[in-house]
Amino acid sequence: MNLKKEHFSYIMMLGHLCADMSLFALSAAMPFLVVQKGMTMTATAGLGFIMSVCQAITQPLLGAMADKKNRPWLMALGVLMSGLGIGLIGFFDSYGAMIVAVAISSIGGAIFHPDGSRIANYVSGASKGKGVSNFSFGGNLAGFVGPVLMVFGISQFGMKGSAILLLPTIPMALWLLTLSSKFNQFVIEGQQEVSKANAQNEKADDWNGFLRLTGVTVLRSAIMTCMNGFIPMFWLYILMQTEEVSGLITTVIALSGAIATFIGGRIADKLGFRKMIRVGLFALVPCMFILAMTRSIIVSLIFLVPAAVALNLAYSPSVVLGQKLLPNHLGLAGGVTMGLASSIGGLFSPILGRVADTQGVDVVMWIMFAICVVTAISSIILPEDPDLKAKNA
């Protein structure tokens, strides 16, 4: 198969889809774990906590390693590990075994992201927003595909139906492995282009600006983690829906978010990355207020869509802005904005799981609204796009 360089942007999108679908499938499995295995919401949130901790520890290390030495074959290993861990979770009754399974999947995702985001940047040419949004779109689409597969598998075959996740991840891992040499070539070419551009323009890393972006990304990721983890519980316990319906509500979040991610980077190429992030985060606030207040299934469904769209409009622009702020450390920038920040955001999950068990899921929804307000206000401190800043100078 003779593929052009730009086609690899879509291959990376598919790889991201397979690497992340298992991570999102865990949220869809949580109502089943509560109902069929008698787990508490604190326990299920604890699994999300383990996922976040593993990624928080491994993501920056793997990102730094990716910048120092090219190992594109690791993406295949990451996809395989991600599918294997959550794919086998339904076979276990032991909470300890579930923790190990989640850890394997989490580390697999952490392995994939740094090289994946870096190669997506290198093959996208001048349209970084478009290229990275394609890559990010795969991650968001995983939030639709993963839960659908998980709910279908468990509904048809019982808890062991979680193994259905292995059907797409194993072939994808093998495909990525066969393309490793081509990926390595793109990385070498991309590094040469960056070195040449840096020599001409003397581009320096803006660590202060990147730290501010990371802070906002952590808050945005906390909202996303809470939406995926607790809105299904809100539908289960407050709106009184079945575990199948509650598990599938994450697909509404994911599909809406995937569409927003796909167009967000393209709009940001013209509007500006900082402005796109701010627009999304401020638009989220009124949507989350209504979601916390309503007890209507129809109203909740109607406002869940724009809430997911608003939140994900900021996703790929955050990744691109991070890479622009650290042009000499693309792997680290991608690993932090797509992995570490998301993982730290996930640390809110067990705390809110405890609140849900003791105070009710409705209280958690109002806490989520408060986090949305803080995140929107925090976006005011975001740094300007370095390229735009240089153009206006």
C-alpha positions as a printed NumPy array, in Angstrom:
array([[  0.   ,   0.   ,   0.   ],
       [  1.551,   3.283,  -1.175],
       [  0.444,   5.866,   1.381],
       [  1.197,   9.577,   1.158],
       [  2.577,  11.394,   4.165],
       [ -0.681,  13.195,   4.903],
       [ -2.543,   9.869,   5.01 ],
       [ -0.602,   8.885,   8.105],
       [ -2.505,  11.552,  10.016],
       [ -5.577,   9.332,   9.688],
       [ -3.631,   6.208,  10.637],
       [ -2.572,   7.973,  13.825],
       [ -6.222,   8.878,  14.378],
       [ -7.186,   5.184,  14.177],
       [ -4.311,   4.251,  16.467],
       [ -5.474,   6.837,  18.995],
       [ -9.004,   5.455,  18.719],
       [ -7.828,   1.94 ,  19.603],
       [ -5.442,   3.121,  22.328],
       [ -8.131,   5.116,  24.144],
       [-11.321,   3.1  ,  23.591],
       [-10.541,   0.786,  26.502],
       [ -9.969,   3.722,  28.836],
       [-13.406,   5.143,  27.991],
       [-15.002,   1.695,  28.107],
       [-14.218,   1.55 ,  31.82 ],
       [-16.729,   4.363,  32.478],
       [-19.429,   2.431,  30.607],
       [-18.619,  -0.681,  32.636],
       [-19.049,   1.11 ,  35.97 ],
       [-22.875,   0.852,  36.196],
       [-22.547,  -2.899,  35.499],
       [-19.856,  -3.241,  38.166],
       [-22.16 ,  -1.491,  40.655],
       [-25.292,  -3.505,  39.794],
       [-23.866,  -6.925,  38.889],
       [-20.813,  -7.114,  41.151],
       [-22.18 ,  -5.025,  44.044],
       [-19.353,  -2.466,  43.989],
       [-19.784,   0.978,  45.545],
       [-19.328,   4.191,  43.575],
       [-16.268,   4.867,  45.722],
       [-14.774,   1.563,  44.531],
       [-15.536,   2.188,  40.854],
       [-14.179,   5.737,  41.149],
       [-11.096,   4.157,  42.716],
       [-10.46 ,   2.317,  39.458],
       [-10.534,   5.67 ,  37.675],
       [ -8.112,   6.967,  40.302],
       [ -5.681,   4.108,  39.593],
       [ -5.866,   4.884,  35.897],
       [ -5.071,   8.538,  36.567],
       [ -2.179,   7.808,  38.942],
       [ -0.525,   5.372,  36.525],
       [ -0.716,   7.869,  33.674],
       [  0.421,  10.754,  35.878],
       [  3.547,   8.815,  36.868],
       [  4.462,   7.364,  33.473],
       [  3.317,  10.043,  30.999],
       [  5.979,  12.744,  31.539],
       [  8.751,  10.136,  31.712],
       [  7.643,   8.517,  28.469],
       [  7.252,  11.929,  26.819],
       [ 10.807,  12.905,  27.74 ],
       [ 12.067,   9.514,  26.525],
       [ 10.278,   9.981,  23.197],
       [ 12.08 ,  13.302,  22.658],
       [ 15.493,  11.695,  23.293],
       [ 15.19 ,   8.441,  21.33 ],
       [ 12.877,   7.28 ,  18.574],
       [ 10.93 ,   4.16 ,  19.499],
       [  7.777,   4.29 ,  17.316],
       [  7.234,   0.535,  17.814],
       [  6.194,   1.386,  21.374],
       [  2.889,   2.697,  19.976],
       [  1.956,  -0.859,  18.977],
       [  2.793,  -2.108,  22.473],
       [  0.72 ,   0.694,  23.999],
       [ -2.374,  -0.164,  21.944],
       [ -2.041,  -3.856,  22.833],
       [ -1.658,  -3.204,  26.571],
       [ -4.559,  -0.758,  26.59 ],
       [ -6.95 ,  -3.277,  25.05 ],
       [ -5.682,  -6.218,  27.079],
       [ -6.169,  -4.681,  30.535],
       [ -9.766,  -3.419,  30.35 ],
       [-10.655,  -6.222,  27.935],
       [-10.059,  -8.753,  30.711],
       [-11.597,  -6.79 ,  33.601],
       [-14.92 ,  -8.632,  33.329],
       [-13.183, -11.93 ,  34.106],
       [-12.187, -10.815,  37.601],
       [-14.107, -10.781,  40.88 ],
       [-11.08 ,  -9.627,  42.871],
       [-10.811,  -5.855,  43.236],
       [ -7.021,  -6.209,  43.328],
       [ -7.03 ,  -7.996,  39.965],
       [ -9.221,  -5.23 ,  38.527],
       [ -6.707,  -2.652,  39.748],
       [ -3.886,  -4.503,  37.952],
       [ -5.978,  -4.712,  34.753],
       [ -6.735,  -0.98 ,  34.863],
       [ -3.066,  -0.201,  35.519],
       [ -1.987,  -2.219,  32.457],
       [ -4.457,  -0.352,  30.229],
       [ -3.493,   2.997,  31.713],
       [  0.227,   2.476,  31.141],
       [ -0.545,   1.287,  27.605],
       [ -2.323,   4.561,  26.847],
       [  0.57 ,   6.495,  28.389],
       [  3.018,   4.647,  26.134],
       [  1.057,   5.517,  22.993],
       [  0.366,   9.241,  23.484],
       [  3.829,  10.909,  23.345],
       [  4.967,   9.29 ,  20.07 ],
       [  1.453,   9.408,  18.659],
       [  0.986,  13.148,  19.195],
       [  4.53 ,  13.901,  18.015],
       [  4.146,  11.976,  14.745],
       [  0.713,  13.556,  14.193],
       [  2.426,  16.939,  14.462],
       [  5.223,  16.007,  12.046],
       [  2.948,  14.643,   9.288],
       [  0.485,  17.562,   9.397],
       [  2.741,  20.15 ,   7.705],
       [  1.691,  23.771,   8.181],
       [ -1.876,  22.925,   9.277],
       [ -1.011,  21.859,  12.817],
       [ -4.514,  22.505,  14.12 ],
       [ -6.057,  20.28 ,  11.444],
       [ -3.464,  17.518,  11.849],
       [ -3.601,  17.359,  15.626],
       [ -7.402,  17.652,  15.604],
       [ -7.494,  14.544,  13.377],
       [ -5.365,  12.752,  15.959],
       [ -7.424,  14.075,  18.866],
       [-10.626,  13.142,  17.037],
       [ -9.55 ,   9.512,  17.284],
       [ -9.261,   9.84 ,  21.052],
       [-12.7  ,  11.408,  21.323],
       [-14.252,   8.882,  18.959],
       [-12.868,   6.23 ,  21.298],
       [-15.248,   7.614,  23.903],
       [-18.118,   6.611,  21.604],
       [-16.813,   3.304,  20.264],
       [-15.399,   2.004,  23.559],
       [-18.596,   2.319,  25.62 ],
       [-20.76 ,   0.95 ,  22.778],
       [-18.53 ,  -2.12 ,  22.472],
       [-18.385,  -2.574,  26.245],
       [-22.154,  -2.297,  26.769],
       [-22.842,  -4.586,  23.793],
       [-20.301,  -7.162,  24.953],
       [-21.523,  -7.278,  28.558],
       [-25.219,  -7.174,  27.593],
       [-24.812, -10.095,  25.178],
       [-22.201, -12.244,  26.904],
       [-22.165, -11.172,  30.557],
       [-19.25 ,  -9.468,  32.288],
       [-16.737, -11.568,  30.31 ],
       [-18.025,  -9.806,  27.205],
       [-15.515,  -7.056,  28.049],
       [-13.064,  -9.113,  25.959],
       [-14.775,  -7.704,  22.85 ],
       [-12.35 ,  -4.779,  23.147],
       [ -9.539,  -7.05 ,  21.943],
       [-11.129,  -7.446,  18.492],
       [-10.028,  -3.998,  17.188],
       [ -6.955,  -3.429,  19.384],
       [ -4.93 ,  -6.526,  18.422],
       [ -5.113,  -5.925,  14.612],
       [ -4.352,  -2.225,  15.122],
       [ -1.286,  -3.049,  17.214],
       [  0.013,  -5.36 ,  14.483],
       [ -0.586,  -2.711,  11.786],
       [  1.287,  -0.053,  13.754],
       [  4.157,  -2.466,  14.257],
       [  4.512,  -3.036,  10.491],
       [  4.665,   0.759,   9.941],
       [  7.344,   1.411,  12.584],
       [ 10.146,   2.086,  10.087],
       [  8.   ,   4.621,   8.23 ],
       [  7.103,   6.376,  11.476],
       [ 10.793,   6.522,  12.38 ],
       [ 11.515,   8.221,   9.053],
       [  8.844,  10.872,   9.708],
       [ 10.304,  11.572,  13.154],
       [ 13.818,  12.058,  11.757],
       [ 12.526,  14.387,   9.021],
       [ 10.414,  16.312,  11.53 ],
       [ 13.31 ,  16.767,  13.936],
       [ 15.489,  18.084,  11.116],
       [ 12.797,  20.608,  10.149],
       [ 12.443,  21.763,  13.768],
       [ 16.226,  22.142,  14.136],
       [ 16.384,  24.171,  10.919],
       [ 13.492,  26.421,  11.98 ],
       [ 15.004,  26.939,  15.428],
       [ 18.346,  27.923,  13.896],
       [ 16.634,  30.498,  11.693],
       [ 14.126,  31.9  ,  14.185],
       [ 15.831,  31.055,  17.483],
       [ 12.638,  29.617,  18.937],
       [ 12.913,  29.004,  22.667],
       [ 10.711,  26.92 ,  24.923],
       [  8.221,  28.953,  26.99 ],
       [  8.057,  26.903,  30.175],
       [  6.164,  29.574,  32.124],
       [  3.417,  29.752,  29.517],
       [  3.31 ,  25.972,  29.264],
       [  2.856,  25.688,  33.042],
       [ -0.162,  28.014,  32.888],
       [ -1.639,  26.013,  30.013],
       [ -1.096,  22.796,  31.988],
       [ -2.998,  24.222,  34.966],
       [ -6.026,  25.038,  32.817],
       [ -5.783,  21.664,  31.082],
       [ -5.799,  19.871,  34.441],
       [ -9.059,  21.608,  35.371],
       [-10.591,  20.914,  31.951],
       [ -9.6  ,  17.263,  32.263],
       [-11.123,  17.061,  35.749],
       [-14.44 ,  18.133,  34.237],
       [-14.145,  15.556,  31.469],
       [-13.296,  12.77 ,  33.929],
       [-16.259,  13.706,  36.118],
       [-18.631,  13.901,  33.146],
       [-17.65 ,  10.42 ,  31.973],
       [-17.725,   8.933,  35.472],
       [-20.685,  10.606,  37.184],
       [-23.187,  11.609,  34.525],
       [-23.898,   7.881,  33.918],
       [-24.439,   7.543,  37.698],
       [-26.673,  10.644,  37.632],
       [-28.8  ,   8.959,  34.981],
       [-28.826,   5.689,  36.945],
       [-29.744,   7.039,  40.402],
       [-31.358,  10.461,  39.859],
       [-33.034,  10.066,  36.463],
       [-33.799,   6.394,  37.265],
       [-32.549,   4.835,  34.018],
       [-31.246,   1.277,  33.504],
       [-27.544,   0.452,  33.685],
       [-27.527,  -0.13 ,  29.883],
       [-28.935,   3.343,  29.181],
       [-26.722,   4.922,  31.836],
       [-23.636,   3.223,  30.433],
       [-24.432,   4.339,  26.898],
       [-24.922,   7.991,  27.881],
       [-21.143,   8.315,  27.726],
       [-21.433,   7.729,  23.974],
       [-23.49 ,  10.924,  23.669],
       [-20.711,  12.806,  25.454],
       [-18.042,  11.174,  23.324],
       [-19.714,  11.55 ,  19.921],
       [-20.548,  15.209,  20.56 ],
       [-17.01 ,  15.766,  21.791],
       [-15.509,  13.978,  18.789],
       [-17.332,  16.283,  16.381],
       [-16.175,  19.325,  18.37 ],
       [-12.582,  18.081,  18.401],
       [-12.631,  17.451,  14.655],
       [-13.737,  21.009,  13.864],
       [-12.077,  22.738,  16.832],
       [ -8.516,  22.462,  15.532],
       [ -9.55 ,  23.624,  12.072],
       [-11.314,  26.697,  13.471],
       [ -8.381,  27.376,  15.805],
       [ -5.999,  27.498,  12.808],
       [ -7.906,  30.657,  11.769],
       [ -9.332,  32.011,  15.036],
       [ -6.328,  31.371,  17.279],
       [ -5.663,  28.568,  19.753],
       [ -5.976,  30.599,  22.951],
       [ -9.241,  32.194,  21.824],
       [-10.705,  28.802,  20.867],
       [ -9.923,  27.392,  24.317],
       [-11.569,  30.361,  26.038],
       [-14.698,  30.209,  23.867],
       [-15.206,  26.537,  24.687],
       [-14.655,  26.85 ,  28.435],
       [-16.933,  29.873,  28.906],
       [-19.688,  28.29 ,  26.782],
       [-19.567,  25.224,  29.04 ],
       [-20.623,  27.101,  32.198],
       [-24.352,  27.695,  31.447],
       [-24.725,  24.187,  30.007],
       [-23.358,  22.567,  33.168],
       [-25.613,  24.757,  35.333],
       [-28.698,  23.413,  33.564],
       [-27.405,  19.812,  33.705],
       [-26.961,  20.091,  37.482],
       [-30.381,  21.685,  37.979],
       [-32.646,  19.589,  35.745],
       [-34.456,  16.351,  36.574],
       [-35.814,  15.945,  33.047],
       [-34.327,  13.261,  30.805],
       [-35.069,  15.31 ,  27.684],
       [-33.523,  18.525,  29.045],
       [-30.504,  16.622,  30.334],
       [-29.948,  14.997,  26.94 ],
       [-30.424,  18.269,  25.053],
       [-27.879,  20.19 ,  27.136],
       [-25.433,  17.307,  27.433],
       [-24.609,  17.68 ,  23.736],
       [-23.566,  21.385,  23.786],
       [-21.75 ,  20.801,  27.093],
       [-19.606,  18.071,  25.513],
       [-19.085,  20.203,  22.397],
       [-17.979,  23.239,  24.405],
       [-15.596,  21.22 ,  26.57 ],
       [-13.941,  19.506,  23.597],
       [-13.568,  22.638,  21.485],
       [-10.642,  23.332,  23.816],
       [ -9.04 ,  19.88 ,  23.458],
       [ -6.92 ,  19.859,  20.282],
       [ -6.116,  23.616,  20.509],
       [ -4.623,  22.902,  23.955],
       [ -2.39 ,  20.178,  22.496],
       [ -1.21 ,  22.354,  19.595],
       [ -0.641,  25.385,  21.83 ],
       [  1.408,  23.203,  24.177],
       [  3.587,  22.   ,  21.303],
       [  4.032,  25.563,  20.071],
       [  5.135,  26.656,  23.541],
       [  7.676,  23.784,  23.711],
       [  8.885,  23.443,  20.083],
       [ 12.01 ,  21.579,  21.22 ],
       [ 10.096,  19.047,  23.339],
       [  7.089,  17.95 ,  21.26 ],
       [  6.862,  14.498,  22.854],
       [  6.873,  15.947,  26.361],
       [  4.348,  18.645,  25.409],
       [  1.993,  16.064,  23.891],
       [  2.48 ,  13.677,  26.795],
       [  1.622,  16.348,  29.347],
       [ -1.343,  18.01 ,  27.594],
       [ -2.909,  14.722,  26.466],
       [ -1.821,  12.475,  29.31 ],
       [ -0.369,  13.933,  32.498],
       [ -2.814,  16.831,  32.783],
       [ -5.725,  14.493,  32.075],
       [ -4.429,  12.054,  34.663],
       [ -4.079,  14.687,  37.366],
       [ -7.593,  15.831,  36.527],
       [ -8.717,  12.26 ,  37.121],
       [ -7.503,  12.441,  40.726],
       [-10.742,  14.295,  41.512],
       [-12.673,  11.099,  40.748],
       [-12.288,   9.135,  44.024],
       [-12.986,  12.252,  46.102],
       [-16.196,  12.901,  44.218],
       [-17.001,   9.178,  44.312],
       [-17.001,   9.405,  48.101],
       [-19.208,  12.506,  47.934],
       [-21.606,  10.636,  45.62 ],
       [-21.853,   7.704,  48.057],
       [-22.415,   9.884,  51.129],
       [-24.175,  13.013,  49.814],
       [-25.646,  11.937,  46.491],
       [-24.743,  12.253,  42.808],
       [-26.733,  15.485,  42.547],
       [-24.235,  17.173,  44.89 ],
       [-21.4  ,  16.024,  42.624],
       [-23.115,  17.711,  39.665],
       [-23.032,  21.063,  41.472],
       [-19.364,  20.564,  42.323],
       [-18.73 ,  19.931,  38.626],
       [-20.488,  23.214,  37.819],
       [-18.232,  25.049,  40.293],
       [-15.134,  23.531,  38.659],
       [-16.433,  24.726,  35.265],
       [-16.673,  28.295,  36.557],
       [-13.131,  28.198,  37.989],
       [-11.753,  26.7  ,  34.758],
       [-13.356,  29.343,  32.541],
       [-11.992,  32.162,  34.715],
       [ -8.545,  30.513,  34.772],
       [ -8.385,  30.54 ,  30.963],
       [ -7.801,  34.309,  31.161],
       [ -4.166,  33.623,  32.155],
       [ -3.433,  31.441,  29.104],
       [ -0.353,  32.487,  27.085],
       [ -0.621,  33.743,  23.528],
       [  0.299,  31.572,  20.545],
       [  4.067,  32.214,  20.041],
       [  3.704,  32.363,  16.239],
       [  0.858,  34.885,  16.492],
       [  2.835,  36.878,  19.046],
       [  5.844,  37.009,  16.726],
       [  3.652,  38.052,  13.798],
       [  2.139,  40.95 ,  15.785],
       [  5.519,  42.086,  17.15 ]])
